[in-house]
Amino acid sequence: MVRFTSTVIKTSLVDKLLRFYTGRLLIHLTLILMSDSNFSDSKGHQFTRAIAWLKAEGYAKGIDNKFYPDSTVKREELAKLIVNVLKP
C-alpha cells in the first residue's frame, strides 16, 4: 500500500511540473507572437519576434539599439546568451 501511495505522489508531482512548464512555454510562445522588436535593424527579419522576446526577457541587449541578426555570432556572445537564458 505504501508503494502505491508513493507512486501516486510521484505521479502527481510529475503532473504538476509538466503543467507548470507547459503553461510557462505557452506564455513565452504567446509573448513571441505578440511582441515587436525595438532593435532598429531587426524589423522585418524572419526572427523579429524571437529577437524581441530575447530583448524583452533581458537575454540580449544589443549594441547601439542594433542586434545585427545576420552577422556571425562569436563564441563569447553565444556563451553569454546561453548563460543568461539558463540563469534562474
Residue pairs with C-beta under 8 A, 6 or more apart in sequence:
28 53
31 53
31 56
32 49
32 50
32 52
32 53
33 49
35 49
35 52
35 53
35 56
36 43
36 48
36 49
36 52
37 43
37 45
37 48
37 49
37 51
37 52
37 55
37 67
38 52
38 55
38 65
39 51
39 52
39 55
39 62
39 65
39 66
39 67
39 69
40 65
40 66
41 66
41 67
41 68
41 69
42 48
42 51
42 52
42 67
42 69
45 51
45 69
45 70
47 69
51 60
51 67
51 69
54 60
54 81
55 61
55 62
55 67
58 84
59 81
59 84
59 85
60 67
60 81
60 84
62 68
